[in-house]
């Protein structure tokens, strides 16, 4: 017999199995000898009161021994299997390939960037020299943008598909089982590359193909049906189904669609800055204490405010994290954030952005590229004000609100460097005004947030794709091209690792084998 109950546990006892057992005995009101074990199913932190608590849901096994949880793959033979071309080896592409193997389809993954290990050298060059390889960077390469920019698995995508299955696949390839339990699961940039590499090796070992350093230059179509793809070096790969899982920064794919006169549409996205505080400020505010307990993780926050009918919100918050340079081409500045698995860096950062709607940009209803061009112009403006070599324009928080150039900038985690500017000259005025109004209000919601110890670094602009590739809601195929499946963040149907992975699997399930 099993009983699932909710318990409140003080941080100092969260690792104490005997203490949790006794809480269960007291709650269930049964003899301790009848309990053969327990398993924590969900775990979250409740910091609403003066005393911070862990809220856990635990299953207690009464009279019966618990059975071990086994994660194993079930792949079919690919003998005479139908090929499926998958453009992009991010989470959408890799999980699509995994699902192909489950269905007995042969995945052929085409990735413009490099493998995770080779990609490290290009990332080091970005941070050290300010040089961006347009084919291998924080956005392009095996694992996609999430591999080296955090590995957060928090999502609200339950209605889109099986979140639990995605998490279990990550565990299968080496993630800790904590991600199945934590309310805000996180793998960490230091661990995710090895998991992605093991997943790719498994796909190849079971009959799939993965081609790196291979950029797709055209999608081949005959009589309205996909017939394959052509790469930059002239290779032809034939297949009657192509999944386009290229991520939110592969702008050349949108140009490819435009060249072929295939439907595209402008899509709202969010734009702003990345804000970094000393982590201890966030800990003190959220945990109501001078020093965070060792059994509590570095604190996070989630802030939302309305300013003149515009939503301003925190995005991709990284406790104990680092601000990363995520441009995909020269002469642009794009910042993002990531955390290692222990989240043990001294700073906390978060994107703080506002929604850019179609009505904010002229001609966006008739020009699918209007918002993309707007996005690019802001990134290039940031590069110009930074002065080159990926140095980012930055300003202290209170100075930003008061229209004051910061005499100095605080120590921060952005490795290419920051330079003091007035960010109102970098950001569109309506973005600046919304941020200026929201930051003091955030400070009223969270003690210590509104401070000149915090730095604003520009610009956070790749929150999602500014273009959507239309698809049929039932078949997942592009309305003009049979066998063409727009997929994941780049096509406008996902917003993170888990939702992209789910969308990749959903696209494969839509293929008629």
Secondary structure, DSSP 4 states (H G I P E B T S, - for coil): -EEEEEEEEEGGGTT-HHHHHHHHHHHHTS-GGGEEEEEEEEEEEE-SSSS-EEEEEEEEEESSPPPPP-----PPP-TTPPEEEEE--BHHHHHHHHHHHHHT-EEEEE-SS--HHHHHHHHHHHHHH---BTTBSSSSSTB-TTTSS--B-----TTTS-HHHHHHHHHHTT--GGGGTBTT-B--HHHHHHHHHHHHHHHHHTT-EEE-S--EEEEEEETTEEEEEEETTS-EEE-S-EEE---TT-HHHHHHHHHTT---EE--EEEEEEEEEEHHHHHHHHH-SSS--TTSPPP----EEEETTEEEEEEEEETTEEEEE--SSTT---EEEEE-TT--SSEEEEEEEEEE-GGGSTTTTT-TTHHHHHHHHHHHHHHHHHTSTTPEEEEEHHHHHTT---SS----S-TT-EEE--GGGTS-HHHHHHHHHHHHHHHHHSTT-SSTTSEEEEEE--SS-SEE----TTT-S-TTSBTEEE-HHHHTS--SHHHHHHHHHHHHHTS--
